[in-house]
Amino acid sequence: MSLEAISKSGDTARLVHLLGPDSETWEASGISHEAVRWAKTTGFGGKKGQLCLVPSSDGEIAAALFGLGKTPLPMDTGALARVLPEGDWRMAGDAGDPHLAALGFVLGSYRFDRYAKKGEQKARLNLTDSVNAKQLEAEVSAVFLARDLINTPASDMGPKELEKATRKLAKVHDAEVSVIKGDDLLEENFPMVHAVGRASTRAPRIIDMVWGKADHPKVTLVGKGVCFDTGGLNIKPGDSMSLMKKDMGGAANVLALASMIMDARLPVRLRVIIGAVENSISGNAFRPSDVLHSRKGLTVEIGNTDAEGRLVLGDALALADEEEPEILIDMATLTGAARVALGPDLPAMFCDDDTFAGASSLAGGEVQDPVWRMPLWQGYKSNLKSQVADLNHISKGPFGGSITAALFLQHFVEKSRSWAHFDLYAWVAAQKPWAPVGGEAQAIRAIAKVLRDRYPA
C-alpha cells in the first residue's frame, strides 16, 4: 500500500475546481471570467468525469476544472488521481464534503502492482485544514490493506500468509496473536474449521488477535478467511471459481477495520478472530450428508460442501461469543443470494440490535460506505431442519438464501450483547472513480464511524 498521492507541501499546489453542469454558477465558485470562457470554448460542460485544464498567460497550467455531472457523489474525485497532470493539487472551496473529496482522490490512486509495476503516482493532493489528515491516512491505509490482501492470488495468500498479514498488523500496534492450526484444531474443539480445511495441503487455522486494555468494552470482529474455494466435492463450475481468491474478503475487511480501530486508539478491548482455510478436494474432503460436530455442541448436517464459509464462521463465532463481547461483528463473502438481492455494491447487514443497525445505516450514508439491513426472519429457521442432526447448514429450497445463512450463524451467537453479520462481495466489478476493478473494502468505514461515536478516544 502507498500514500504517495498525498502531498505534504501545498506551497506550489494548483487549484482544481469541482463543477456541475450549470455554467451560471461557475464564476460564483471563484473561477475567473477568462477561465469560464476557456472552458466553454474547449467544450467543457461540467459532465461527470470531464476535465478541463486552464492555461496561464505563460503557457503553463494554471488550474483544472472537473465535472461532477447532475448526480455527483462525494468521492467522484477519485478519477482526478488518474487524469490530472503531474504535480501538487489542492481542492478549491467548492469541494462539498472536503474529507470525502480528499478520500476519494487518494483511494482513486490505488494500484495493485505486486506482480507488474504500473508507474509512479504523478498527481498529488495537498490536504486542506478542513480535512482530518490523520483519520484520512488511517482510512486509506485500511482500505489499501483490504484491497491488497484480496487482490493477491491464492498462490501467495493461503492460510499461512493470512496469518503473516495478521501478525504484521499486530506488530505495528503491539497486539498479541495466537494461532491454532492443523490437527490441533480438533484438540482445541474447532471441528468444523478442521473439516473444511483438512483436504488442503495448507493447514487450516484459527487466528486470534487481541489489542487494548482488558477492562475496556469488548469489541470482537470475526472474519471468513477462505483463501480459495473450489466448492469442495460440490465443485464450482469454472466461471464461478475464477474469483475465489476473494473468498477471504471477510478476513481482509476485519483486519482493515481493526487497523482503523487501533489507529484511532479507541478505548475498547479489540479481538479479531479469523478462520483461515482452503476448501480443497482430496480423498479426505468432507462430503454432502456428513454430520459435523461444532464448537457450540450442535451437530450439523452438510447439505452442500460449497457452503463452507458458514461452517468456519460457526466455530469462530462460538469462540467469540464465549466471552460475551459488547459488540460482535462478523464479515464474510458468504452468499450469492445477497448479491442477487442487493448487487455487488451493497453489503447485506443482519443485526439483532436496532440501535447498532440504525447507526450503521446512517453512518454508511454519511461516509459513502453504504450497508443495507436485511431481516433475521425467524420464520425461515425451519428451513434448516435436519432429519439426522441438530440442523442442516443450508436450506433445501431456493428462496431467502442470505437470510437462512444468517439464521444458521445466529445459532452460534448467544451471549453477545449486539451481533451484526455483514454479507459482502468485497470486489469491484466495474471501475468506479474511487476504486479500480478488484478487491474492495466494504462497510468498514461505516462501522468505524459507529465505533468512534460510541467509544470516543
Secondary structure as GFF3:
##gff-version 3
##sequence-region A 1 457
A	DSSP	beta_strand	6	7	.	.	.	ID=ss1
A	DSSP	beta_strand	14	19	.	.	.	ID=ss2
A	DSSP	three_ten_helix	23	25	.	.	.	ID=ss3
A	DSSP	three_ten_helix	27	29	.	.	.	ID=ss4
A	DSSP	alpha_helix	33	41	.	.	.	ID=ss5
A	DSSP	beta_strand	51	55	.	.	.	ID=ss6
A	DSSP	beta_strand	61	67	.	.	.	ID=ss7
A	DSSP	three_ten_helix	74	79	.	.	.	ID=ss8
A	DSSP	alpha_helix	80	83	.	.	.	ID=ss9
A	DSSP	beta_strand	87	91	.	.	.	ID=ss10
A	DSSP	alpha_helix	98	108	.	.	.	ID=ss11
A	DSSP	beta_strand	123	126	.	.	.	ID=ss12
A	DSSP	alpha_helix	133	151	.	.	.	ID=ss13
A	DSSP	three_ten_helix	154	156	.	.	.	ID=ss14
A	DSSP	alpha_helix	159	173	.	.	.	ID=ss15
A	DSSP	beta_strand	176	181	.	.	.	ID=ss16
A	DSSP	alpha_helix	184	187	.	.	.	ID=ss17
A	DSSP	alpha_helix	191	197	.	.	.	ID=ss18
A	DSSP	beta_strand	205	211	.	.	.	ID=ss19
A	DSSP	beta_strand	218	229	.	.	.	ID=ss20
A	DSSP	alpha_helix	238	241	.	.	.	ID=ss21
A	DSSP	three_ten_helix	244	248	.	.	.	ID=ss22
A	DSSP	alpha_helix	249	263	.	.	.	ID=ss23
A	DSSP	beta_strand	269	279	.	.	.	ID=ss24
A	DSSP	beta_strand	291	293	.	.	.	ID=ss25
A	DSSP	beta_strand	299	301	.	.	.	ID=ss26
A	DSSP	alpha_helix	309	321	.	.	.	ID=ss27
A	DSSP	beta_strand	327	332	.	.	.	ID=ss28
A	DSSP	alpha_helix	336	342	.	.	.	ID=ss29
A	DSSP	beta_strand	348	351	.	.	.	ID=ss30
A	DSSP	alpha_helix	354	366	.	.	.	ID=ss31
A	DSSP	beta_strand	372	373	.	.	.	ID=ss32
A	DSSP	three_ten_helix	378	384	.	.	.	ID=ss33
A	DSSP	beta_strand	391	392	.	.	.	ID=ss34
A	DSSP	alpha_helix	401	410	.	.	.	ID=ss35
A	DSSP	beta_strand	418	423	.	.	.	ID=ss36
A	DSSP	beta_strand	427	428	.	.	.	ID=ss37
A	DSSP	beta_strand	438	439	.	.	.	ID=ss38
A	DSSP	alpha_helix	444	454	.	.	.	ID=ss39
###
